Each structure stands twice: as C-alpha cells, then as structure tokens.
Amino acid sequence: MQIDLRTVSIKPLRNTFDHLAERFGDKPASRYQEGSYNIQQESIFHYRPSWDADRVLFDKKRTQIQMKDWYALKDPRQFYYGAYTITRARQQDAAESSFDMIEERGLADLIPAEQKQIALDVLVPMRHAEWGGNMGNSYISAYGYGTVITQACLYHAMDHLGVAQYLTRIGLVLGGPEALDTAKAAWMDAALWQPMRQHVENLLVLEDWFEIFVAQNFVLEGLSYPMFYDYLDGDFSANGATAISMMTRFMAEWAGETGKWIDAQIKVAAAESPENKAVISEWVQRYRGLTLAALAPLAQRSFGDKADEVIAEVTAEFNARCAKLGLAV
C-alpha cells in the first residue's frame, strides 16, 4: 500500500479578534496586544458604587490627567502575564544563587560590623515602605483606566512584595529573626524612620490614581532606589561588604527595567496636553520635596558626612530625568 501525504494550506477566516481588528486591522496580533488592548470595560455595569455614586465603577474622572486614548500608555517591555512571570522567574533564579552562595560559603560573616549595621538600620526597615508601594500600585490597578497601564501596575505591585521579601531575607542573613522585629520597631517608633513612614502613609490615602503613580513610582522610587541600590551599594562594595550588594542585585536590575516603563508613561501623558504637563510637573515638584525630606535622615545614617553630597547628586540625576521627559520642574 502506498500512502501519499499532502500538505494542505488552510486560510483562516480572520487573523485576530474583533476588538483588536478595530484598532490594528485584521492582521495577526502579539500576545501582548491580545491581553492588553481594547478590553477595558466601558459599559454594562451593575449599580453605581454606593460610596461614590457620581462615578461609574471604572471612570476616567478618577484622575486629573486626561487622555484621548488611554491605550497610548503602553508598556515598552510588552509584559503580559506569561512574559512577566518568565522574566521574574529568571531573575529569581539569579537572586537565589546569590543568596545560596553567601549562605553556603559564610560570606555574611566576613562583612565588617559597621557595614552590616548600616544594612540592618537602613535596608531592612525599607520592607515596610515596599509594602506601601504594593498598596499604591494595587489601588491603581483597581481604580485606574486602561488595561495597558493597570495590568502593568499590578505587576509592579507584586514586584514590591518581591523586593520586601528580599529585604526580609537580608535581615535574616545578617541578623536572624530578631533583626526583623528590630526593623519593625524602628519603622514604628525610631525618629530616623518617622519622616519616611509619614510620607508612605500619606501616599496611601491619595485618591487620584495617576497622582499615586507619579508620587510613588516616579518620585519616591526615582530618588530612593538610586540612593540605596546605587550609591549605598557602591559603598558596601568599596568597604568589604560585597555580599550585601549581591543580595540587592534584583533591586538594582529591577529599578533599571521598571524605570524605562515609568518614564514612558510620564512622557506620553505629559505630551498629551499642556494641562497634563502642568499637573504632572506640579505633582513632581511637590513630592520631590517631601521625598527628599523623608530620605534626609536615612542618607545621614547611610553616608555620614557625604550625605548632602549624595542627596545633591541623586536630585540632579532625577531632575535631568524629568527634563528628558519634558517636565517643567
């Protein structure tokens, strides 16, 4: 018996979903497009929220920022759930290998006592500030408008939990379980931490979701992460505490990656209209001052006599970043 195998080409009736064809035309769509565009619910709601009867559940009026097309706030990383989890899994594997090496070879015991104490005093309590970042971005994902930005903020919220867990592990490696109790007590009562705690808690009660995005993701992270995971990391490495820098590897890489996404949102929103630019610039000016005031005592503990110099350099870098995005700050 002879079997004749043939290849049959079946032409699809259509190349993509209707809601994507409306935006991009009838052509194959990427996974990011399928999971991000034109899926924001706009109608067929149930009752208006009793706690906010003047607005529908997903309402564009929940922020002062106005966009003709909210899908313009796309993620340059093109993260959908699959791409996001794969990326973070790889980064977690790298971070885990660093922690394993430090623990297996006893590298934490070689850290100078002074550098170890700075890490315990400054880095470990920051896990509570990271929880604030998680709450803020969770709020944005719940009340924001436009799936391209709300889904990215949900990923960002979960990343903050990841950073908090790494800071917790640093505390366990350097000081054991009691280091976490000490860090919480410092966050709650120590004078060093009250400006930062007050600032984080004030951000928790903001109602404008894009204001939270600017205050938390752009300003607070834009000033604190370079200070802690660039300048302070450099001091750790220069003073025999490279093991601490190894444990903060994820934070440094994450800040660089997410900074590109945050900048893209700010740049597009500010370029949309003069009104948007004015509002965002005013927010940046306001929260820059509040954030620097909260960071000042932490910089003093971290850098001593060099604190003012470091703060000035971090601020100059941040201002240059703002200028590239077209902000008047």
NORFENJO-V57826 format. One record per residue. N is the residue number from 1. RES is the residue in one small letter. PSI is psi in whole degrees, 0 to 359 (* if undefined). BURIAL is b if it has 24 or more other ideal C-beta (glycine too) atoms within 12 Angstrom, else e. D_LAST is the distance of its C-alpha to the last C-alpha in Angstrom with 1 decimal. Layout:
# NORFENJO-V57826
N_RES_PSI_BURIAL_D_LAST + N_RES_PSI_BURIAL_D_LAST
This chain:
# NORFENJO-V57826
1_m_136_e_81.0 + 2_q_130_e_78.3 + 3_i_124_e_74.7 + 4_d_109_e_72.7 + 5_l_131_e_68.9 + 6_r_149_e_66.8 + 7_t_126_e_63.0 + 8_v_126_e_62.0 + 9_s_120_e_58.6 + 10_i_116_e_57.4 + 11_k_124_e_54.9 + 12_p_148_e_52.5 + 13_l_328_e_52.6 + 14_r_160_e_48.8 + 15_n_343_e_46.1 + 16_t_183_e_43.6 + 17_f_157_e_43.0 + 18_d_318_e_42.8 + 19_h_336_e_39.3 + 20_l_325_b_38.0 + 21_a_326_e_40.3 + 22_e_328_e_38.6 + 23_r_316_e_35.3 + 24_f_353_e_36.3 + 25_g_167_e_39.9 + 26_d_80_e_43.1 + 27_k_158_e_42.4 + 28_p_138_e_42.2 + 29_a_155_b_39.0 + 30_s_165_e_37.3 + 31_r_322_e_37.5 + 32_y_316_b_33.7 + 33_q_319_b_34.1 + 34_e_325_b_37.2 + 35_g_7_b_35.4 + 36_s_322_b_32.1 + 37_y_142_b_32.4 + 38_n_33_b_33.8 + 39_i_7_b_34.9 + 40_q_125_b_32.6 + 41_q_130_e_35.2 + 42_e_350_e_34.9 + 43_s_181_e_38.4 + 44_i_49_e_41.5 + 45_f_165_e_40.0 + 46_h_221_e_42.2 + 47_y_154_e_41.6 + 48_r_148_e_38.3 + 49_p_130_e_37.0 + 50_s_336_e_38.7 + 51_w_357_e_35.7 + 52_d_67_e_33.5 + 53_a_346_e_36.0 + 54_d_353_e_33.6 + 55_r_154_e_32.2 + 56_v_174_e_33.9 + 57_l_311_b_33.6 + 58_f_103_b_31.0 + 59_d_131_b_29.0 + 60_k_342_e_26.0 + 61_k_7_e_25.2 + 62_r_1_b_24.3 + 63_t_155_b_20.6 + 64_q_338_b_18.4 + 65_i_134_b_17.5 + 66_q_135_e_20.2 + 67_m_139_b_21.5 + 68_k_321_e_24.6 + 69_d_108_e_25.6 + 70_w_343_b_24.5 + 71_y_0_b_26.2 + 72_a_342_b_23.6 + 73_l_57_b_21.8 + 74_k_161_b_24.3 + 75_d_116_b_24.5 + 76_p_340_e_24.7 + 77_r_344_b_27.1 + 78_q_51_b_29.3 + 79_f_118_b_30.2 + 80_y_179_b_33.0 + 81_y_315_e_35.1 + 82_g_310_e_37.4 + 83_a_321_e_35.0 + 84_y_310_b_32.8 + 85_t_325_e_35.8 + 86_i_316_e_37.3 + 87_t_314_b_34.1 + 88_r_327_b_33.7 + 89_a_319_e_37.5 + 90_r_317_e_37.4 + 91_q_324_b_34.5 + 92_q_320_b_36.5 + 93_d_318_e_39.6 + 94_a_318_e_37.8 + 95_a_319_b_36.5 + 96_e_322_e_39.9 + 97_s_325_e_41.6 + 98_s_313_b_39.4 + 99_f_319_b_40.3 + 100_d_317_e_44.0 + 101_m_317_e_44.2 + 102_i_317_b_42.8 + 103_e_319_e_45.2 + 104_e_324_e_48.2 + 105_r_5_e_48.0 + 106_g_32_e_47.0 + 107_l_335_b_43.9 + 108_a_331_b_42.3 + 109_d_343_e_45.2 + 110_l_354_e_44.1 + 111_i_129_b_40.6 + 112_p_143_e_40.6 + 113_a_321_e_40.7 + 114_e_316_e_37.6 + 115_q_322_b_35.4 + 116_k_319_b_37.0 + 117_q_323_e_36.2 + 118_i_316_b_32.6 + 119_a_318_b_32.4 + 120_l_323_b_34.3 + 121_d_328_b_32.2 + 122_v_314_b_28.7 + 123_l_314_b_29.1 + 124_v_317_b_31.8 + 125_p_341_b_30.3 + 126_m_347_b_27.1 + 127_r_333_b_29.4 + 128_h_326_b_29.0 + 129_a_326_b_25.2 + 130_e_326_b_25.9 + 131_w_322_b_28.2 + 132_g_321_b_25.3 + 133_g_323_b_23.5 + 134_n_316_b_26.7 + 135_m_318_b_26.9 + 136_g_315_b_23.4 + 137_n_332_b_24.0 + 138_s_321_b_27.5 + 139_y_316_b_26.3 + 140_i_316_b_24.1 + 141_s_334_b_27.2 + 142_a_320_e_29.4 + 143_y_357_b_27.4 + 144_g_175_b_25.1 + 145_y_130_b_26.1 + 146_g_113_b_27.0 + 147_t_329_b_29.0 + 148_v_329_b_27.0 + 149_i_325_b_24.1 + 150_t_322_b_26.2 + 151_q_323_b_28.6 + 152_a_324_b_26.0 + 153_c_329_b_24.6 + 154_l_318_b_28.2 + 155_y_319_b_28.6 + 156_h_322_b_25.4 + 157_a_315_b_26.9 + 158_m_328_b_30.1 + 159_d_324_b_28.4 + 160_h_323_b_27.1 + 161_l_321_b_30.7 + 162_g_316_b_31.7 + 163_v_318_b_29.3 + 164_a_322_b_30.7 + 165_q_322_b_34.2 + 166_y_321_b_33.6 + 167_l_324_b_32.2 + 168_t_316_b_35.4 + 169_r_324_b_37.5 + 170_i_318_b_36.0 + 171_g_319_b_37.1 + 172_l_320_b_40.5 + 173_v_319_b_41.0 + 174_l_330_b_40.0 + 175_g_0_b_41.5 + 176_g_181_e_43.4 + 177_p_327_e_43.1 + 178_e_337_e_42.9 + 179_a_328_b_39.5 + 180_l_321_b_38.1 + 181_d_320_e_39.6 + 182_t_319_e_38.2 + 183_a_320_b_34.7 + 184_k_319_b_34.9 + 185_a_321_e_36.3 + 186_a_317_b_33.4 + 187_w_322_b_30.8 + 188_m_325_e_32.8 + 189_d_334_e_33.7 + 190_a_138_e_32.5 + 191_a_328_e_30.1 + 192_l_325_b_28.2 + 193_w_352_b_27.1 + 194_q_323_e_26.7 + 195_p_318_b_23.0 + 196_m_318_b_22.4 + 197_r_316_b_25.1 + 198_q_317_e_23.8 + 199_h_314_b_20.3 + 200_v_317_b_22.0 + 201_e_328_e_24.5 + 202_n_325_b_21.9 + 203_l_334_b_20.4 + 204_l_339_b_24.0 + 205_v_8_e_24.3 + 206_l_146_b_21.4 + 207_e_331_e_22.9 + 208_d_114_b_20.3 + 209_w_328_b_20.7 + 210_f_332_b_17.6 + 211_e_320_b_15.6 + 212_i_319_b_17.8 + 213_f_315_b_17.0 + 214_v_311_b_13.2 + 215_a_319_b_13.9 + 216_q_300_b_16.9 + 217_n_320_b_16.9 + 218_f_310_b_13.3 + 219_v_303_b_12.0 + 220_l_311_b_15.4 + 221_e_327_b_17.1 + 222_g_338_b_14.4 + 223_l_321_b_14.6 + 224_s_320_b_18.2 + 225_y_316_b_20.0 + 226_p_323_b_19.2 + 227_m_316_b_20.2 + 228_f_318_b_23.4 + 229_y_10_b_24.5 + 230_d_293_b_23.5 + 231_y_312_b_23.6 + 232_l_321_b_26.1 + 233_d_320_b_28.1 + 234_g_321_b_28.4 + 235_d_319_b_29.8 + 236_f_311_b_32.2 + 237_s_323_e_33.6 + 238_a_345_e_34.0 + 239_n_31_b_35.9 + 240_g_18_e_38.4 + 241_a_44_b_36.7 + 242_t_332_b_36.2 + 243_a_326_b_37.6 + 244_i_318_b_34.6 + 245_s_325_b_32.4 + 246_m_324_b_34.9 + 247_m_343_b_34.5 + 248_t_18_b_30.7 + 249_r_316_b_31.0 + 250_f_316_b_30.2 + 251_m_317_b_26.9 + 252_a_315_b_25.6 + 253_e_319_b_26.8 + 254_w_318_b_25.6 + 255_a_320_b_22.0 + 256_g_319_e_22.0 + 257_e_309_b_23.7 + 258_t_334_b_21.7 + 259_g_324_b_18.3 + 260_k_321_e_19.4 + 261_w_315_b_20.3 + 262_i_315_b_17.1 + 263_d_321_b_15.0 + 264_a_320_b_17.5 + 265_q_315_b_17.1 + 266_i_316_b_13.3 + 267_k_315_b_13.7 + 268_v_317_b_16.7 + 269_a_319_b_15.6 + 270_a_326_b_12.4 + 271_a_348_e_14.8 + 272_e_320_b_17.4 + 273_s_156_e_16.4 + 274_p_328_e_14.0 + 275_e_315_e_14.6 + 276_n_314_b_13.6 + 277_k_318_b_10.3 + 278_a_317_e_9.6 + 279_v_313_b_11.0 + 280_i_319_b_9.4 + 281_s_320_b_5.8 + 282_e_319_e_7.5 + 283_w_316_b_9.4 + 284_v_316_b_7.1 + 285_q_316_e_5.9 + 286_r_310_e_9.7 + 287_y_340_b_11.2 + 288_r_314_b_9.6 + 289_g_317_e_11.3 + 290_l_320_b_14.3 + 291_t_317_b_14.7 + 292_l_324_b_14.6 + 293_a_323_e_17.1 + 294_a_329_b_19.3 + 295_l_340_b_19.3 + 296_a_309_b_20.2 + 297_p_329_b_23.9 + 298_l_323_b_24.2 + 299_a_321_b_22.9 + 300_q_318_e_25.4 + 301_r_326_b_28.1 + 302_s_318_b_27.3 + 303_f_352_b_26.8 + 304_g_236_e_28.4 + 305_d_340_e_27.8 + 306_k_5_e_25.3 + 307_a_312_b_22.9 + 308_d_322_e_20.5 + 309_e_316_e_20.6 + 310_v_315_b_19.9 + 311_i_318_b_17.0 + 312_a_318_e_15.4 + 313_e_317_e_16.2 + 314_v_318_b_15.0 + 315_t_319_b_11.6 + 316_a_318_e_11.5 + 317_e_319_e_12.7 + 318_f_318_b_10.3 + 319_n_321_b_7.3 + 320_a_322_e_9.7 + 321_r_317_b_10.5 + 322_c_317_b_7.2 + 323_a_321_e_7.6 + 324_k_335_e_11.2 + 325_l_1_b_10.6 + 326_g_18_b_9.2 + 327_l_146_b_5.9 + 328_a_89_e_3.8 + 329_v_*_b_0.0
